Amino acid sequence: MWLNSLLHRTVLTTLGLLMVTSVSASVFAEPTADRQQELRHLLKHDCGSCHGMTLKGGLGPALLPENLASKPDEVLKQTIIHGRPPTPMPPWMGILTEEEIDWLVMLLRKGDIDA
């Protein structure tokens, strides 16, 4: 009985470590330099068409680091993935990968859209 319990805990621990490793890997995966430039362009022009070309706000709210500070990364990611019905914010699922969305959130947090 204790052997089954030990085996069960070992399997769960191993699965947990695998999940953490895969999540950590996706968090740190950066797009290529060329794709980063494309994503910066998208951020400035596509997102900027509603959020302002300098992301200080417009039809959509400001996307400056100080405006995003209280919002968890997961909320920002879900907003990008699914959009914000019934607002003009479109879903980007299928257009951007999860890694690209993670990178964009990191970029928005740093306020580094012009590098």
N, C-alpha and C positions, 0 to 999 in steps of 0.2 A: 504494500500500500504506500509506504513512504517513498519507495522507488518510483512509482507512478507519479506521485506528487512532485518529486524532484525532477523527473523527466518533463512533466507538464510545465513547471516553472522555467526550466532550461529552454524549452521550445518557445515559450512566451517571451522570455528575455531575448533570445536570438531574433525572433520576429520583430520585437520592439527596436532592437539595434539596427536591423535591416531597414525598417521604416524611417528611423531617424537619419540613417546614412543617406537614403534616397532623397529625403526632404532636404537635408543639408546640401547635397550635391546640386539640386535644382536651384537652391537659393544662391549659390556662388557661381553658377554657370553664366558666363557673360556672352552676349552676342559678339560676333566678329566685329572688327573695327569698321568695316564697310556697313554692316547692318546697324551698328551704333549710330553712324551718320544718318542712315535712312530713318531710324527711330527718332533721332533729334529733329529731323525735318518734319516727320509726322507730328511730333509733339508741338512744334512751333506753328505749323500751318494747319493741320487738321484739328488738333485740340485747340490751337490758338484762335481758330475761327469763331469759337464760342467763348473760350476762357480768356481771350485777349492774346494778342501776339507776344506779349511779354508775360502772359499767364497771370496778370494782375486782376483779372475778372472782366466780364462782359455779360453776355447772355448767361453764361455759366459762372460759377463762383471762382474766385482766385485760387490758383494752384501753387501758391508760394509756400515755402517750408513752414513759415509761421501759421499759415492757414490750415496746414495739414497736420501739424504737430499733435493735435488731440485725437486724430483718427488712426486707428490701428492699420497696419499694413494690409491685413486681410480684408478690411472694409474697402480700402482703396482698390485692391486687386479685384474684388467681386464687382465693384462699380465699373471697372474697366471691362471685365469679362462680360457682364450682363447688361451694362448700360443702366439707365435710371428711368424706367417707364413711369409716368407718361411724359417725361421731359425730352428735349431734343438729344440727350446723351445716348448715343447708340451703343450696342454691344460690340465688342471687338473680338469676341470668341470666334475662332476659326480664321481670323486675320492675323492675330498676334499669338505667339506661343506663350506658355506659362513663364518661361525663362525671360522672354522679352518684356512681359508685363512686370515681373520682379525687377528687372533692370530699370524700367521706366519709373516705377515707384521709388527705387533707390535714387534715381536722378532727380525726381521731383523733391524728395526729402532733402537733397543736397542743394537744390536750386541751381543746378549746373547744366542748364539747357544749351548754352552757347559754346561749350568747349570744343 
